[in-house]
Amino acid sequence: MSLCCIYSSLRRLSEIGLIHRVPVYGETAYFDTQVSHHHHFYVAHEDRLIDVPSGTIKIHGVPAAPEGYDLIGIDVVLRLKPSRQPRP
């Protein structure tokens, strides 16, 4: 199976709601099988996602979408790196 076919299938599964596409940076995205609304930590040096517990992020003051557009979602990705000092 070609890589093009795999990504085409992933995009289609995302379009019909069986998986969720999580944009991380640029064209890079992850596909998450947990389709309920939630946010993510992105561990940069490990190149992986960790789910943020539901209800821990509150978003206030979301502007209206520009004319001709509909807001379809808000994705929060919190980027992580190892701490320089160990935690006590």
Residue pairs with C-beta under 8 A, 6 or more apart in sequence:
10 19
10 21
10 31
11 21
13 19
13 31
14 20
14 21
14 31
17 35
18 35
19 31
19 32
19 33
19 35
20 31
20 32
20 33
20 34
20 35
21 29
21 30
21 31
21 32
22 29
22 30
22 31
22 32
22 40
22 49
22 75
22 77
23 29
23 75
23 77
24 30
24 42
24 49
24 77
30 49
32 40
32 49
34 51
36 54
37 54
37 73
38 51
38 52
38 54
39 51
39 52
39 57
39 75
39 76
39 77
39 78
40 49
40 50
40 51
40 52
40 75
40 76
40 77
40 78
41 49
41 50
41 51
41 52
41 77
41 78
41 79
41 80
42 48
42 49
42 77
42 78
42 79
42 80
43 49
43 50
43 80
43 81
44 79
44 80
44 81
45 81
45 82
50 80
52 76
52 78
57 76
59 74
59 76
62 71
62 74
64 71
65 71
